[in-house]
Amino acid sequence: MDTIFIVDDQENIVNILSEILTSHDFRVIGFTNANDCLTRLRDETPDILLTDLRLLPGPQDGLDLIRTIRAQSKDFPIIAVTGYAENYREKLATLEIPILEKPFPRFGKDGKSDFIQIIKDKISSYRTDYSWKQEEKPLIEELCLVQQNLLAVLEKNPEHFYILSPFKFEEIVAELLNKYGFDIEMTGKTWDEGIDFFAIKYDVVRSIYVVQCKRYKRERRVGISEVRELFGVKNDFGSTMALMATTSFYTKPSKIFEEKHKWEIELKDYDDLVRLLKQRPR
């Protein structure tokens, strides 16, 4: 019996698809968020994945989930389920992901058969073109359980940044800065002053950085208002510098602001983090 994982933040959608698929002799496991699906993928590889693209709550959306899986397997069968097909069609075409559009049609017998046939064809094609045995290992590597190996895992597969929780991302940035000679003073999860932690370096003089981390989705750029806010916090604390790190990128006004205040603020984006990972002292 083939196994299908379904991910959708609307439980009724999971139930509708599960009912249709189980009636066609599929084993179905449903999830209402990407994190739970990723956790299960560390233990079990299904035959195919169906995922919505706009998932709430949680830092990961369906596109992050797809990219995370693609970092491990470029061919594993996935079908995207979305009511915003036009917004994602180009990105999904690049990843070779077919789309099942919401709202679902009134499934008559033919409609159900077409839907089921698409799934069966995807599974069959994968088994025909690739060795089915290649997925005996889990699709998703264990990430957050072995802290000492996490930087190496991220260096190998930077897409795994999007698996991390926001707080875990803070810890990774802190560990990375520590590799570059900074002492780290964490502020705790409930810090309400706009700082995630302090990074301190002792050279001829002491330099104190206030650090803020944004574990954003790739498409959500960090805007000028967020950069200005961190700059204000830096001035309030009288620290030497402000540093912001994100898994996304910055808007043009944000980069202009950084250039204007280059002796007081630094902005590190996804590409910068990847470079720092690769060049970090061993």
N, C-alpha and C positions, 0 to 999 in steps of 0.2 A: 504494500500500500504506500503510495507516494505521500510525502508530508509537505504541507504548505504553511508557511508563516504569514500571517496577516497583521499589518500594523496600521491602525487608524485611531485617532483620538476620540472619535465618536463610536461608542460601544455598540450602538444600533447598527452601524455599518459593518463592524466586525461580525456581528451576529447574522446579518443578512447574507454576507458572503460565506460565512461558515456553514449556514444552512444549505446554501446552493451547492457548495463544494463537498460537504459530507454526503449529500444525497447522490453524488457521483463517485463515491468510494475513495475520497481523499481523506487523509488524516489532517486535521486543521488545528493549529495553535495560534490564538489571537493575542495581540498586545495593544494597549492604548497609548504607549509611548515608546520612543526609540531606545531609551536606556534599558528597559526590560528585555527588548528584543536582542540588543547587543549582548546582554548578560547570558541569555539563552544560547546565542550563537557561539559562545565560548565553549559550550558543552555539546551542542548538537547542530549538525548541518542539515537543513531541510532540502527538499528537492527543488523548491522555488520560493521566492519571496514576493509578496504583494504589499506595497507600502503607499500610504497617503504621503503627500509632500508637505502639507502645512500641519505640523503636529504641535499641539499644546497640551499640557505645559511641558517645560523642559528646554534646555539649551539646544538640543539637537532637533532639526527638522528632518523630513524624509530625504531631502537631497543630501544632507550630511550623512545620513545612514547609508545611502547608496554609494556615496564617495568612499566611505569607510570600508565598505565591502569590496568595492572596486580596487582599493589599495591592496587587498589581499588576493582577489581573484577577478580578473578582467572579463571573465566569460560566464560567471555564475548567473543563472536565469533570474531576472527581476522584472516585475511589471509595476509601473507607477500608477497609482489611483489618485485622481485629482479632479477638482472642479475648475481648475485654473490652467487648463492645458496649454493655452497660447502663451502664458507667462513662462512656461518651462520647456516648451517643445524643442527649442534649439539646444538647450543644455542637455536634455535627455537624448536627443538624436546623437550628440557627440559621445554619450556614454552607451549608445545603442540600447536604450531602454524603451520598450513600447508603453503606450498609455491606455488605461481604461478610464474613460471620462465619467465624472459625476455631472448631474444626477444620473443614476443608472436608468437604463431603459426598462420598460415594463417587460421583464423577462418572460417571453412565451417559450415554448419548447425550442424553437429555432434559436432564439436569443441566448438561452442558456447553453445550447449546444455549441454555438459560435464561441461563447465565452470560455467554455470548458475546453474546446478544441484548441484555442490559442494557448492555454496553459499546457495542455498535453504536448502540443507542437514544440513549445519552448523547452520543456523537459527532454523530449525525445531528441531534439536537435543538439542539445548540450551533451547528451549521452552518446550520440553518434559521432560528433565532431571532436570530443575531448575524452580523455580517460576519466571515467567516473571515479576511479580510485583516487584521483588527485585531491578530492575533497574529504578524504577520510580524516584529515586533520581539521580542527575547528576553523571556520572562516575568520573568526576574530581572535587575535592573540590575547592572552592574559596581559592586561595593561597595568592596572592600578594595584595589583597585589604584591609586586616585587619592586619596591621603590628604587633599589640600587640599579636596576636594569631599565628603568623607564626612559631615561634620556637616550639610551642606545636604541630602544624600540622606536621612539619618536624620530630619531635621526634616520632610521631605516625607512619609516613610513610616517612622514609628517602629517598625513591626513588623519592620523589618530589623535591629533590635537582636538578634533571635533567630537571625540568620545568623552573627553575629560569633562568633569563637572567644573563650574567656575572656580570653586575653592581649590580643586586639585590643580587647575591651571595656575593659580597663584603660587602653589607650592613648587610647581615645575619651574616657573620663572625665577622664584627665589633660589632654587637649587642651581639653576643655570648661572645666575649672577654670582653665587657663591664659588662656582668653578673659576670665575674670572677675578676672584680675590676680594669679593665683598663679604662683610659680615652682615647677617640678616637678623632683623628684629621683627617678628610677625606681630600683627596687631589683633588677630582673632577674627572669627567669622562675623561678629556683630559690631565691628568698629563703625562708628557713625560720622567720622570726620572726612570721609572721601579718600582714605589711604588704606591700601591693602597690607603694606609692610614698609619698613625702612631698610635701605641698603647703605651700608657704611663702609668706606674704604679709608685706610690709614696709609698715606704716603708721607710727603713732607708736612702736609697739613691734612686735617680730617675733612673728608667730603661726605655729606649726608644727602641721600636721595630719598624723596618720597616717591613711592611706586604704586601705580594703579594698574590693574590687569583687567582686560576686557575679553572674556571668552565668548566672542560673537560668532554668529554664522558668517560664512565667507562673504555673502552679498551685503551684509549690514556694515557699511563703512562708519568709522568713528568721525563724528562731526565736530565742527569748530566749537560748539557750546561745551562739549565734554572736555575738550582740550583746554579751553579758557577756565573752566571750573577747576581742573587740576592745577593750573598755573596759579589760580587764586589761593588754593589750599597750600601750595608751596610757599607763597609769600606770607601767608598767615603763620606758618610754622617757622619761617626764616631759614629753611633748609637751603643747601647749596644748589641742588638741582631737583627737577621733577622728571620722572620717567614713566611713560605709559607703554604697555606692551599689549598687543592684540593678535588674535588669530585671524583678524580681518585686515582691512586696509584703511587708510585715512583719506578724507576728502581733500580736495585741492586747497581750500581755505585753511584747513588744519596744517598742511605742509608749509604754507606761506607763513603761518603764525610761528611754526617751529623755526623756520629760517630767520625770522625777525628776532626771535629770542633764543638763538642757538646756544648761548652760554648758560641758559637757565632751564631749558626743557628739551627732552629727547623723546622721539616717537618711534617705537619699534613695531613693525607690522609682521605679517606671516612670513614674508621672504627674509626679513631680518632675523627672525627667530630660527628659521631653518639654517641660515648662515652661521649664527652663533652656536647652534648645536654641532655643526660640522667642524667648526674651528675651536671648540672649547678645549681648554687644557685637560689632558688625560691624567 
